[in-house]
Amino acid sequence: MAVAQSLICLPKVVCHNDLHARNAFITRQNQKLLTYVIDWASIGLGPVGLDAGTILGGATNWRADEARLIANIEGELFTEYLLGLKDAGFVCERDQVRLGYLSNFVPYLWYYVIAAIGMPSGPLSRMYSKWFGVRR
């Protein structure tokens, strides 16, 4: 409950609310990397950091190599998100952004571990079990 109450107090930003790699495309134009995001059906206001947590947490369920990559670069991606906020003129404390980010990133991770333990035996359950080293 304390986390939920803290999130209510965070600054609000426009959130995609379904931000994952299949909805984002990166291209190079004039020596700059540009990101285009599609599928804005779930757009709304949310706590700062929420979409960054979604894109990282959601990616852990695709392939084990993506999960390992995210584990290796998570800090760098968070720093880049902060720089993007700053470049856009958004001023906010780092800890506030980190709370919003973790509020969505961590539940994704827990979901997949719990699914690996509690799902009936099947391909998805076996995949999660293998990724997270869970023996059934």
Summary of the structure (lengths in Angstrom):
residues: 136
radius of gyration: 16.3
end to end distance: 31.6
largest distance: 51.9
contacts: 361
relative contact order: 0.15
helix: 59%
strand: 15%
